[in-house]
Amino acid sequence: MNRFDEVERVLEKMSARQGLFDEVTYGVLLRRYATTRKVKETIDIFCKTRKEFGLELDLAAFQKLLMWLCRNKLVGESGEVFDSLKEDFDESIKTMNIILDGWCILGDVHEAKRFWKKILASDCKPCDYTYCCYIKALTKKGKLGTAMKLFQSLWENGNKPDVAICNLVIDALCFKKRIPEALEVFSLMKERGCSPNVVTYNTFVKHMCKIHRMDKVEEILNEMASTGGDCSPNSITYGYMLSCSKKPEEVSRLIEENGKRQL
């Protein structure tokens, strides 16, 4: 039950005493008002209520406002707030990432592309998270060609995509049965100093299991065991194997042999 009239009365009582309204209170109010899609009231919590209680209208509070609007699918409204108030704050890629991520989560690639161009036209330089959000959205919408061009431009411009970005691209290529290309990305990331992790290897395990190439799965397991550390097989690795195997005893054998290698 939403009893916002009572909230207003409580805030009035709180205003009579100092120190009762803090960042936690601010976050709770933003979340509740945004959840019920009360856009004006949510914005007022930032623009008016914070000021009334003596809290600074700082960048962190601004980002929190945009975040809660986006989390409740009010991305367009979040973008409007950003445009109207951005001059009051230093440009920040973290702030712009909030809105880009909002469009990407909604699956609106058209708006994501528009905002991506807005980022490129700004003084903010896209970070790994920016690329990761946009590439993920493109691959989910089947725009693998565009995602690959963006990914390749990272290498060509002298940047080094992080392992999360590489994993996204590898998974998308494998999903499209373009496994040789995925292996090329895998080789390239190792050559360029981007170390694979267990997610990288598990991606190959998942897709090899789907086409029942248990011989390739065994090769991957051997490499994971020899590499060790963050690349060691885990429950997800074995879960993929069990879910796709026609011969559970074969999976048991591979798990047992792999366990001996790690001793």
TAVENQUI-V497062 format. One record per residue. N is the residue number from 1. SS is DSSP state (alpha for helix, beta for strand, coil for the rest). D_FIRST is the distance of its C-alpha to the first C-alpha in whole Angstrom. Layout:
BEGIN
n=N ss=SS d_first=D_FIRST
n=N ss=SS d_first=D_FIRST
END
This chain:
BEGIN
n=1 ss=coil d_first=0
n=2 ss=coil d_first=4
n=3 ss=coil d_first=6
n=4 ss=alpha d_first=9
n=5 ss=alpha d_first=12
n=6 ss=alpha d_first=12
n=7 ss=alpha d_first=12
n=8 ss=alpha d_first=15
n=9 ss=alpha d_first=17
n=10 ss=alpha d_first=16
n=11 ss=alpha d_first=18
n=12 ss=alpha d_first=21
n=13 ss=alpha d_first=22
n=14 ss=alpha d_first=22
n=15 ss=coil d_first=24
n=16 ss=coil d_first=27
n=17 ss=coil d_first=27
n=18 ss=coil d_first=29
n=19 ss=coil d_first=28
n=20 ss=coil d_first=24
n=21 ss=coil d_first=23
n=22 ss=coil d_first=24
n=23 ss=alpha d_first=24
n=24 ss=alpha d_first=21
n=25 ss=alpha d_first=19
n=26 ss=alpha d_first=20
n=27 ss=alpha d_first=19
n=28 ss=alpha d_first=15
n=29 ss=alpha d_first=15
n=30 ss=alpha d_first=17
n=31 ss=alpha d_first=15
n=32 ss=alpha d_first=11
n=33 ss=alpha d_first=13
n=34 ss=alpha d_first=15
n=35 ss=alpha d_first=12
n=36 ss=coil d_first=11
n=37 ss=coil d_first=14
n=38 ss=coil d_first=15
n=39 ss=alpha d_first=18
n=40 ss=alpha d_first=20
n=41 ss=alpha d_first=17
n=42 ss=alpha d_first=18
n=43 ss=alpha d_first=21
n=44 ss=alpha d_first=21
n=45 ss=alpha d_first=20
n=46 ss=alpha d_first=23
n=47 ss=alpha d_first=26
n=48 ss=alpha d_first=25
n=49 ss=alpha d_first=23
n=50 ss=alpha d_first=25
n=51 ss=alpha d_first=28
n=52 ss=alpha d_first=27
n=53 ss=coil d_first=26
n=54 ss=coil d_first=29
n=55 ss=coil d_first=28
n=56 ss=coil d_first=31
n=57 ss=coil d_first=30
n=58 ss=coil d_first=31
n=59 ss=alpha d_first=32
n=60 ss=alpha d_first=29
n=61 ss=alpha d_first=27
n=62 ss=alpha d_first=27
n=63 ss=alpha d_first=27
n=64 ss=alpha d_first=24
n=65 ss=alpha d_first=23
n=66 ss=alpha d_first=25
n=67 ss=alpha d_first=23
n=68 ss=alpha d_first=20
n=69 ss=alpha d_first=20
n=70 ss=alpha d_first=23
n=71 ss=alpha d_first=20
n=72 ss=coil d_first=18
n=73 ss=coil d_first=21
n=74 ss=coil d_first=21
n=75 ss=alpha d_first=25
n=76 ss=alpha d_first=27
n=77 ss=alpha d_first=25
n=78 ss=alpha d_first=25
n=79 ss=alpha d_first=29
n=80 ss=alpha d_first=29
n=81 ss=alpha d_first=28
n=82 ss=alpha d_first=30
n=83 ss=alpha d_first=33
n=84 ss=alpha d_first=32
n=85 ss=alpha d_first=32
n=86 ss=alpha d_first=34
n=87 ss=alpha d_first=37
n=88 ss=alpha d_first=36
n=89 ss=coil d_first=36
n=90 ss=coil d_first=39
n=91 ss=coil d_first=38
n=92 ss=coil d_first=37
n=93 ss=alpha d_first=37
n=94 ss=alpha d_first=34
n=95 ss=alpha d_first=32
n=96 ss=alpha d_first=33
n=97 ss=alpha d_first=33
n=98 ss=alpha d_first=29
n=99 ss=alpha d_first=29
n=100 ss=alpha d_first=32
n=101 ss=alpha d_first=30
n=102 ss=alpha d_first=27
n=103 ss=alpha d_first=29
n=104 ss=alpha d_first=31
n=105 ss=alpha d_first=28
n=106 ss=alpha d_first=27
n=107 ss=coil d_first=30
n=108 ss=coil d_first=32
n=109 ss=alpha d_first=35
n=110 ss=alpha d_first=36
n=111 ss=alpha d_first=34
n=112 ss=alpha d_first=34
n=113 ss=alpha d_first=38
n=114 ss=alpha d_first=38
n=115 ss=alpha d_first=36
n=116 ss=alpha d_first=39
n=117 ss=alpha d_first=41
n=118 ss=alpha d_first=40
n=119 ss=alpha d_first=40
n=120 ss=alpha d_first=43
n=121 ss=alpha d_first=44
n=122 ss=coil d_first=43
n=123 ss=coil d_first=44
n=124 ss=coil d_first=42
n=125 ss=coil d_first=43
n=126 ss=coil d_first=41
n=127 ss=coil d_first=41
n=128 ss=alpha d_first=41
n=129 ss=alpha d_first=37
n=130 ss=alpha d_first=37
n=131 ss=alpha d_first=40
n=132 ss=alpha d_first=38
n=133 ss=alpha d_first=35
n=134 ss=alpha d_first=37
n=135 ss=alpha d_first=39
n=136 ss=alpha d_first=37
n=137 ss=alpha d_first=35
n=138 ss=alpha d_first=39
n=139 ss=alpha d_first=39
n=140 ss=alpha d_first=36
n=141 ss=coil d_first=37
n=142 ss=coil d_first=41
n=143 ss=coil d_first=42
n=144 ss=alpha d_first=44
n=145 ss=alpha d_first=47
n=146 ss=alpha d_first=45
n=147 ss=alpha d_first=44
n=148 ss=alpha d_first=47
n=149 ss=alpha d_first=49
n=150 ss=alpha d_first=46
n=151 ss=alpha d_first=47
n=152 ss=alpha d_first=51
n=153 ss=alpha d_first=50
n=154 ss=alpha d_first=49
n=155 ss=alpha d_first=52
n=156 ss=alpha d_first=54
n=157 ss=coil d_first=53
n=158 ss=coil d_first=54
n=159 ss=coil d_first=50
n=160 ss=coil d_first=49
n=161 ss=coil d_first=46
n=162 ss=coil d_first=44
n=163 ss=alpha d_first=44
n=164 ss=alpha d_first=40
n=165 ss=alpha d_first=42
n=166 ss=alpha d_first=45
n=167 ss=alpha d_first=43
n=168 ss=alpha d_first=41
n=169 ss=alpha d_first=44
n=170 ss=alpha d_first=46
n=171 ss=alpha d_first=43
n=172 ss=alpha d_first=43
n=173 ss=alpha d_first=46
n=174 ss=alpha d_first=47
n=175 ss=alpha d_first=44
n=176 ss=coil d_first=46
n=177 ss=coil d_first=49
n=178 ss=coil d_first=51
n=179 ss=alpha d_first=51
n=180 ss=alpha d_first=55
n=181 ss=alpha d_first=53
n=182 ss=alpha d_first=50
n=183 ss=alpha d_first=53
n=184 ss=alpha d_first=55
n=185 ss=alpha d_first=51
n=186 ss=alpha d_first=51
n=187 ss=alpha d_first=55
n=188 ss=alpha d_first=54
n=189 ss=alpha d_first=52
n=190 ss=alpha d_first=54
n=191 ss=alpha d_first=57
n=192 ss=coil d_first=55
n=193 ss=coil d_first=53
n=194 ss=coil d_first=50
n=195 ss=coil d_first=50
n=196 ss=coil d_first=48
n=197 ss=coil d_first=45
n=198 ss=alpha d_first=44
n=199 ss=alpha d_first=42
n=200 ss=alpha d_first=45
n=201 ss=alpha d_first=47
n=202 ss=alpha d_first=44
n=203 ss=alpha d_first=44
n=204 ss=alpha d_first=47
n=205 ss=alpha d_first=47
n=206 ss=alpha d_first=44
n=207 ss=alpha d_first=46
n=208 ss=alpha d_first=49
n=209 ss=alpha d_first=48
n=210 ss=alpha d_first=47
n=211 ss=coil d_first=50
n=212 ss=coil d_first=52
n=213 ss=coil d_first=54
n=214 ss=alpha d_first=54
n=215 ss=alpha d_first=57
n=216 ss=alpha d_first=55
n=217 ss=alpha d_first=52
n=218 ss=alpha d_first=55
n=219 ss=alpha d_first=56
n=220 ss=alpha d_first=53
n=221 ss=alpha d_first=52
n=222 ss=alpha d_first=56
n=223 ss=alpha d_first=55
n=224 ss=alpha d_first=51
n=225 ss=alpha d_first=53
n=226 ss=alpha d_first=56
n=227 ss=alpha d_first=54
n=228 ss=coil d_first=52
n=229 ss=alpha d_first=49
n=230 ss=alpha d_first=46
n=231 ss=alpha d_first=47
n=232 ss=coil d_first=48
n=233 ss=coil d_first=47
n=234 ss=coil d_first=43
n=235 ss=alpha d_first=41
n=236 ss=alpha d_first=40
n=237 ss=alpha d_first=44
n=238 ss=alpha d_first=44
n=239 ss=alpha d_first=41
n=240 ss=alpha d_first=43
n=241 ss=alpha d_first=46
n=242 ss=alpha d_first=45
n=243 ss=alpha d_first=43
n=244 ss=alpha d_first=46
n=245 ss=coil d_first=49
n=246 ss=coil d_first=51
n=247 ss=coil d_first=53
n=248 ss=alpha d_first=50
n=249 ss=alpha d_first=54
n=250 ss=alpha d_first=54
n=251 ss=alpha d_first=51
n=252 ss=alpha d_first=52
n=253 ss=alpha d_first=55
n=254 ss=alpha d_first=54
n=255 ss=alpha d_first=51
n=256 ss=alpha d_first=54
n=257 ss=alpha d_first=56
n=258 ss=alpha d_first=54
n=259 ss=alpha d_first=53
n=260 ss=alpha d_first=57
n=261 ss=alpha d_first=57
n=262 ss=alpha d_first=54
n=263 ss=coil d_first=56
END
